[in-house]
Amino acid sequence: MPNIKPISDLRNYTDVLKQVDVSKRVYLTRNGHGEYGILTMEEIDELDRYRAAYQLITKLKKSEERANLEGWISSEEVEKELEVLK
């Protein structure tokens, strides 16, 4: 069950932060409506990893679609373009 508190409870932020846990998020309301969520650093790091993976997969899919439309190039052409020394 979510832990929902009015934003005014942040006056005693230490007490509020003690209640934040990976399994128990704390949500803050303003004027009775959900406004903020407090996450642990572990959760933020995990969200950042998911975002980075999502962005990479999206770019790879776009690249694959473009290559299928425009044609693929050989590994030799890639090495030449990147000036790989042998």
C-alpha positions, 0 to 999 in steps of 0.5 A: 500500500502506498505511503501518501503524505501531505507535502507539509510533512516535509517540515519534519523531513527526517521522519519522512525520509526514514519511511522511504524504502525500495519496497515502500515509496513515499508519495507527497500531495499538494492540495490533496493531489499527488505531486511528488514521489520520493525515491532512493538513490538505488531506485534512481540509478536503476531508472537511469539504467533502464532509460539508457538501455531504452535509448540504446535499443531505440537507436539500434532499431532506427539504425536497423530500419535505415540499413534495411532501407538504404542497404548494409555496408561490409565490414571492410567499408566500416574499417575504411570509414573508421580508418582502422589500422591493420 
